[in-house]
Amino acid sequence: TWTARLVLLPGIGEVLFGLLGQGPMLKAMAKDMYDPNLVEHFLERFKPQMKFIGFKRALLSTMRRGMLGDYSELYRRVGKKAPLVMLVWGRNDQTIPFAHSQYVVDAIPGIHFFPVADAGHIAHYEQPELVNNRIVGFLST
């Protein structure tokens, strides 16, 4: 949308975030969830984070740097330095589509990839028992 493009402009994004408040951001966050029944509960826990100094600035920086860019070289460097890497990705992620997970998998040899069914961008929140058990198992090895 045109408003999303305006937010990416230096100075304009900061002004829009200041004027519009947290409403549009919370509405966008709701799309991160696969299960609509979890949205309100999640947002109530997310709102306090938005009050931290630098939170909105960090979010704008992430948006401006192009979350969907080609980071294959960065992933390859991580793969060379990190002996073990685990990637958790919700199959119904609308923020960064599931298909993008393949770039990470291809770039990091030996990666432990855990696709999570019935989860969006915040898979650890939507499927906590499943994801937490897998992470604990990974860290135990």
FENNOR-V123557 format. One record per helix or strand. SS is the DSSP state (a for helix, b for strand). FROM is the first residue (numbers start at 1). TO is the last residue. If there is no record, write none. Layout:
ss: <SS	SS>
from: <FROM	FROM>
to: <TO	TO>
//
This chain:
ss: <a	a	a	a	a	a	b	a	b	a	a>
from: <2	12	23	36	55	72	86	98	112	123	128>
to: <7	20	30	51	64	81	90	107	116	126	140>
//
